[in-house]
Amino acid sequence: MKKLIVFFLACLNFACDTEINPTLNPAAEVMVVDAWLNDKNETQKIFLTISQPYFDQSSPEMVEGASVSVKDLSSGETITFVETDAYYGWEPGDEAFLVVGHQYQLLLEVDGKAYTANAGLGEVPEVDSVQFTYNPKDINFKEPYFTAEFMANDIPGRGDAYWIKAWKNGVYLSKPSEINIAYDAGFSSTQTMDGVLFNQIIRKDFVNPWDENPEKENSFLPPYVVGDSLYLEIHSIDPMAFEFLSGVILQTNRPGGFSELFATPLSNVISNIYPVSEESSTKVQGFFNVSAVTSGGGKLTAAIAETAMNAADD
């Protein structure tokens, strides 16, 4: 029996270490729509590109010559996006186009084929404050360290969804594990967390970068030290956009290793881009969303650090 176990473990080790190079059939090209608009006074961009093989690291090819516009279904107003070298853009100017509570429609025409998508603009809560906490040393940190946390309450009324984006020292926290979304104040539509403070994991865990310490194996760099800053934005998102981002997290935040043998197979996430007619049946992926945005931030100064340390000692 022992010999059988040893043989099995040896085969398992061999299987994990063996490199294979399967021959893959080329995937069909797909138009990809990246249309995430917001009410900030900055250039609004819509990206239309062509998909490419997984191992191709070059920049995706832009779809040129398209007609791109967004219509406010509540007011009837339409804005046209102008083609540039990299995207289709629109400058907001002094008058805001996006209005909370309104419904919007993306209209695309590419090579005589039409596509459309709909999204609603929901409310977004204010960021009350950003706080820093002093923590004693633990298994990951050999010295005491500081973490950040933002305070905000969900908008009362079931069915709100948000995407919380964070920047440490001006650098966007963009890892798949740092995608921070909320449904009301919780993690899904099945939870009853309406009109209350966001769940602590949403407020804290996702705004603290956990970067490996290159000088110490199996340890992490402190999330924040004196002089570091945190800036964050809360974006209201359509409930279907919440499902889209949930799919993105599932497909991209994969731990690797042995556990991948039992993971959900890779697949395309949902899309809200649809052909207007059967003649426009070309495959298309991507998403259209409109967001209202609030922001807040803070800096860990020496005075704030001292206050946090004193509070931890009390």
Secondary structure as a PSIPRED ss2 file (coil, helix, strand):
# PSIPRED VFORMAT (PSIPRED V4.0)

   1 M C   1.000  0.000  0.000
   2 K H   0.000  1.000  0.000
   3 K H   0.000  1.000  0.000
   4 L H   0.000  1.000  0.000
   5 I H   0.000  1.000  0.000
   6 V H   0.000  1.000  0.000
   7 F H   0.000  1.000  0.000
   8 F H   0.000  1.000  0.000
   9 L H   0.000  1.000  0.000
  10 A H   0.000  1.000  0.000
  11 C H   0.000  1.000  0.000
  12 L H   0.000  1.000  0.000
  13 N H   0.000  1.000  0.000
  14 F H   0.000  1.000  0.000
  15 A H   0.000  1.000  0.000
  16 C H   0.000  1.000  0.000
  17 D H   0.000  1.000  0.000
  18 T C   1.000  0.000  0.000
  19 E C   1.000  0.000  0.000
  20 I C   1.000  0.000  0.000
  21 N C   1.000  0.000  0.000
  22 P C   1.000  0.000  0.000
  23 T C   1.000  0.000  0.000
  24 L C   1.000  0.000  0.000
  25 N C   1.000  0.000  0.000
  26 P C   1.000  0.000  0.000
  27 A C   1.000  0.000  0.000
  28 A C   1.000  0.000  0.000
  29 E C   1.000  0.000  0.000
  30 V C   1.000  0.000  0.000
  31 M E   0.000  0.000  1.000
  32 V E   0.000  0.000  1.000
  33 V E   0.000  0.000  1.000
  34 D E   0.000  0.000  1.000
  35 A E   0.000  0.000  1.000
  36 W E   0.000  0.000  1.000
  37 L E   0.000  0.000  1.000
  38 N E   0.000  0.000  1.000
  39 D C   1.000  0.000  0.000
  40 K C   1.000  0.000  0.000
  41 N C   1.000  0.000  0.000
  42 E C   1.000  0.000  0.000
  43 T C   1.000  0.000  0.000
  44 Q E   0.000  0.000  1.000
  45 K E   0.000  0.000  1.000
  46 I E   0.000  0.000  1.000
  47 F E   0.000  0.000  1.000
  48 L E   0.000  0.000  1.000
  49 T E   0.000  0.000  1.000
  50 I E   0.000  0.000  1.000
  51 S C   1.000  0.000  0.000
  52 Q C   1.000  0.000  0.000
  53 P C   1.000  0.000  0.000
  54 Y C   1.000  0.000  0.000
  55 F C   1.000  0.000  0.000
  56 D C   1.000  0.000  0.000
  57 Q C   1.000  0.000  0.000
  58 S C   1.000  0.000  0.000
  59 S C   1.000  0.000  0.000
  60 P C   1.000  0.000  0.000
  61 E E   0.000  0.000  1.000
  62 M E   0.000  0.000  1.000
  63 V C   1.000  0.000  0.000
  64 E C   1.000  0.000  0.000
  65 G C   1.000  0.000  0.000
  66 A C   1.000  0.000  0.000
  67 S E   0.000  0.000  1.000
  68 V E   0.000  0.000  1.000
  69 S E   0.000  0.000  1.000
  70 V E   0.000  0.000  1.000
  71 K E   0.000  0.000  1.000
  72 D E   0.000  0.000  1.000
  73 L C   1.000  0.000  0.000
  74 S C   1.000  0.000  0.000
  75 S C   1.000  0.000  0.000
  76 G C   1.000  0.000  0.000
  77 E C   1.000  0.000  0.000
  78 T E   0.000  0.000  1.000
  79 I E   0.000  0.000  1.000
  80 T E   0.000  0.000  1.000
  81 F E   0.000  0.000  1.000
  82 V E   0.000  0.000  1.000
  83 E E   0.000  0.000  1.000
  84 T C   1.000  0.000  0.000
  85 D C   1.000  0.000  0.000
  86 A C   1.000  0.000  0.000
  87 Y C   1.000  0.000  0.000
  88 Y E   0.000  0.000  1.000
  89 G E   0.000  0.000  1.000
  90 W E   0.000  0.000  1.000
  91 E C   1.000  0.000  0.000
  92 P C   1.000  0.000  0.000
  93 G C   1.000  0.000  0.000
  94 D C   1.000  0.000  0.000
  95 E C   1.000  0.000  0.000
  96 A C   1.000  0.000  0.000
  97 F C   1.000  0.000  0.000
  98 L C   1.000  0.000  0.000
  99 V C   1.000  0.000  0.000
 100 V C   1.000  0.000  0.000
 101 G C   1.000  0.000  0.000
 102 H C   1.000  0.000  0.000
 103 Q E   0.000  0.000  1.000
 104 Y E   0.000  0.000  1.000
 105 Q E   0.000  0.000  1.000
 106 L E   0.000  0.000  1.000
 107 L E   0.000  0.000  1.000
 108 L E   0.000  0.000  1.000
 109 E E   0.000  0.000  1.000
 110 V E   0.000  0.000  1.000
 111 D C   1.000  0.000  0.000
 112 G C   1.000  0.000  0.000
 113 K E   0.000  0.000  1.000
 114 A E   0.000  0.000  1.000
 115 Y E   0.000  0.000  1.000
 116 T E   0.000  0.000  1.000
 117 A E   0.000  0.000  1.000
 118 N E   0.000  0.000  1.000
 119 A E   0.000  0.000  1.000
 120 G E   0.000  0.000  1.000
 121 L C   1.000  0.000  0.000
 122 G C   1.000  0.000  0.000
 123 E C   1.000  0.000  0.000
 124 V C   1.000  0.000  0.000
 125 P C   1.000  0.000  0.000
 126 E C   1.000  0.000  0.000
 127 V C   1.000  0.000  0.000
 128 D C   1.000  0.000  0.000
 129 S E   0.000  0.000  1.000
 130 V E   0.000  0.000  1.000
 131 Q E   0.000  0.000  1.000
 132 F E   0.000  0.000  1.000
 133 T E   0.000  0.000  1.000
 134 Y E   0.000  0.000  1.000
 135 N E   0.000  0.000  1.000
 136 P C   1.000  0.000  0.000
 137 K C   1.000  0.000  0.000
 138 D C   1.000  0.000  0.000
 139 I C   1.000  0.000  0.000
 140 N C   1.000  0.000  0.000
 141 F C   1.000  0.000  0.000
 142 K C   1.000  0.000  0.000
 143 E C   1.000  0.000  0.000
 144 P C   1.000  0.000  0.000
 145 Y E   0.000  0.000  1.000
 146 F E   0.000  0.000  1.000
 147 T E   0.000  0.000  1.000
 148 A E   0.000  0.000  1.000
 149 E E   0.000  0.000  1.000
 150 F E   0.000  0.000  1.000
 151 M E   0.000  0.000  1.000
 152 A C   1.000  0.000  0.000
 153 N E   0.000  0.000  1.000
 154 D C   1.000  0.000  0.000
 155 I C   1.000  0.000  0.000
 156 P C   1.000  0.000  0.000
 157 G C   1.000  0.000  0.000
 158 R C   1.000  0.000  0.000
 159 G C   1.000  0.000  0.000
 160 D C   1.000  0.000  0.000
 161 A E   0.000  0.000  1.000
 162 Y E   0.000  0.000  1.000
 163 W E   0.000  0.000  1.000
 164 I E   0.000  0.000  1.000
 165 K E   0.000  0.000  1.000
 166 A E   0.000  0.000  1.000
 167 W E   0.000  0.000  1.000
 168 K E   0.000  0.000  1.000
 169 N C   1.000  0.000  0.000
 170 G C   1.000  0.000  0.000
 171 V E   0.000  0.000  1.000
 172 Y E   0.000  0.000  1.000
 173 L C   1.000  0.000  0.000
 174 S C   1.000  0.000  0.000
 175 K C   1.000  0.000  0.000
 176 P H   0.000  1.000  0.000
 177 S H   0.000  1.000  0.000
 178 E H   0.000  1.000  0.000
 179 I C   1.000  0.000  0.000
 180 N E   0.000  0.000  1.000
 181 I E   0.000  0.000  1.000
 182 A E   0.000  0.000  1.000
 183 Y E   0.000  0.000  1.000
 184 D C   1.000  0.000  0.000
 185 A C   1.000  0.000  0.000
 186 G E   0.000  0.000  1.000
 187 F C   1.000  0.000  0.000
 188 S C   1.000  0.000  0.000
 189 S C   1.000  0.000  0.000
 190 T C   1.000  0.000  0.000
 191 Q C   1.000  0.000  0.000
 192 T C   1.000  0.000  0.000
 193 M C   1.000  0.000  0.000
 194 D C   1.000  0.000  0.000
 195 G C   1.000  0.000  0.000
 196 V C   1.000  0.000  0.000
 197 L E   0.000  0.000  1.000
 198 F C   1.000  0.000  0.000
 199 N C   1.000  0.000  0.000
 200 Q H   0.000  1.000  0.000
 201 I H   0.000  1.000  0.000
 202 I H   0.000  1.000  0.000
 203 R H   0.000  1.000  0.000
 204 K C   1.000  0.000  0.000
 205 D H   0.000  1.000  0.000
 206 F H   0.000  1.000  0.000
 207 V H   0.000  1.000  0.000
 208 N C   1.000  0.000  0.000
 209 P C   1.000  0.000  0.000
 210 W C   1.000  0.000  0.000
 211 D C   1.000  0.000  0.000
 212 E E   0.000  0.000  1.000
 213 N C   1.000  0.000  0.000
 214 P C   1.000  0.000  0.000
 215 E C   1.000  0.000  0.000
 216 K C   1.000  0.000  0.000
 217 E C   1.000  0.000  0.000
 218 N C   1.000  0.000  0.000
 219 S C   1.000  0.000  0.000
 220 F E   0.000  0.000  1.000
 221 L C   1.000  0.000  0.000
 222 P C   1.000  0.000  0.000
 223 P C   1.000  0.000  0.000
 224 Y E   0.000  0.000  1.000
 225 V C   1.000  0.000  0.000
 226 V C   1.000  0.000  0.000
 227 G C   1.000  0.000  0.000
 228 D C   1.000  0.000  0.000
 229 S E   0.000  0.000  1.000
 230 L E   0.000  0.000  1.000
 231 Y E   0.000  0.000  1.000
 232 L E   0.000  0.000  1.000
 233 E E   0.000  0.000  1.000
 234 I E   0.000  0.000  1.000
 235 H E   0.000  0.000  1.000
 236 S E   0.000  0.000  1.000
 237 I E   0.000  0.000  1.000
 238 D C   1.000  0.000  0.000
 239 P H   0.000  1.000  0.000
 240 M H   0.000  1.000  0.000
 241 A H   0.000  1.000  0.000
 242 F H   0.000  1.000  0.000
 243 E H   0.000  1.000  0.000
 244 F H   0.000  1.000  0.000
 245 L H   0.000  1.000  0.000
 246 S H   0.000  1.000  0.000
 247 G H   0.000  1.000  0.000
 248 V H   0.000  1.000  0.000
 249 I H   0.000  1.000  0.000
 250 L H   0.000  1.000  0.000
 251 Q H   0.000  1.000  0.000
 252 T H   0.000  1.000  0.000
 253 N C   1.000  0.000  0.000
 254 R C   1.000  0.000  0.000
 255 P C   1.000  0.000  0.000
 256 G C   1.000  0.000  0.000
 257 G H   0.000  1.000  0.000
 258 F H   0.000  1.000  0.000
 259 S H   0.000  1.000  0.000
 260 E H   0.000  1.000  0.000
 261 L H   0.000  1.000  0.000
 262 F H   0.000  1.000  0.000
 263 A C   1.000  0.000  0.000
 264 T C   1.000  0.000  0.000
 265 P C   1.000  0.000  0.000
 266 L C   1.000  0.000  0.000
 267 S C   1.000  0.000  0.000
 268 N C   1.000  0.000  0.000
 269 V C   1.000  0.000  0.000
 270 I C   1.000  0.000  0.000
 271 S C   1.000  0.000  0.000
 272 N C   1.000  0.000  0.000
 273 I C   1.000  0.000  0.000
 274 Y E   0.000  0.000  1.000
 275 P E   0.000  0.000  1.000
 276 V C   1.000  0.000  0.000
 277 S C   1.000  0.000  0.000
 278 E H   0.000  1.000  0.000
 279 E H   0.000  1.000  0.000
 280 S H   0.000  1.000  0.000
 281 S C   1.000  0.000  0.000
 282 T C   1.000  0.000  0.000
 283 K C   1.000  0.000  0.000
 284 V E   0.000  0.000  1.000
 285 Q E   0.000  0.000  1.000
 286 G E   0.000  0.000  1.000
 287 F E   0.000  0.000  1.000
 288 F E   0.000  0.000  1.000
 289 N E   0.000  0.000  1.000
 290 V E   0.000  0.000  1.000
 291 S E   0.000  0.000  1.000
 292 A C   1.000  0.000  0.000
 293 V E   0.000  0.000  1.000
 294 T E   0.000  0.000  1.000
 295 S E   0.000  0.000  1.000
 296 G E   0.000  0.000  1.000
 297 G E   0.000  0.000  1.000
 298 G E   0.000  0.000  1.000
 299 K E   0.000  0.000  1.000
 300 L C   1.000  0.000  0.000
 301 T C   1.000  0.000  0.000
 302 A H   0.000  1.000  0.000
 303 A H   0.000  1.000  0.000
 304 I H   0.000  1.000  0.000
 305 A H   0.000  1.000  0.000
 306 E H   0.000  1.000  0.000
 307 T H   0.000  1.000  0.000
 308 A H   0.000  1.000  0.000
 309 M H   0.000  1.000  0.000
 310 N H   0.000  1.000  0.000
 311 A H   0.000  1.000  0.000
 312 A H   0.000  1.000  0.000
 313 D H   0.000  1.000  0.000
 314 D C   1.000  0.000  0.000
